[in-house]
């Protein structure tokens, strides 16, 4: 279990935390938590503000391939796969790999990349609909923190169960008071977020052995 930023090639958006806080209403939060068109392709105040493929995951995927020394025919699962952009890039970088993805959003899967659409399922992360030790790598980027605490714990145990020992997650967290303040202004859908040290304790307590990093509102 290691803290490592495997997404450091990924472009970071400029975030106006005060603007988000001013715009965030119960109705906006309700719309975002439906994980439908409003969240992915609606107004920015409801979520992504247009979730389109631009190839930015390819460098991340290559980094993961090297870091985890993945075989060319690796089996890879993305928990919270959205429209399948990362899985598409895994297939681009590793044509012989097999991919699978789950997401709670029917909208995202309906509008997913044609190259991976047949391998995606509408499902939540607890339980994952796969047998034990099914995947060479399980990835979950900014997803499982959308579950309440007990369900989030269960999802981590499920990631542990279906992986062969290699997994990577990122979750909402903070390291200081300013980052906490900014995160609370920004979040729309997250149900579980905490100080990085509390996340580490949680990982240890439930037996999660994968690698991890944070979404930090700095």
Order of alpha helices (4+ residues) and beta strands (2+ residues): alpha-alpha-alpha-alpha-beta-alpha-beta-alpha-beta-beta-alpha-beta-alpha-beta-alpha-beta
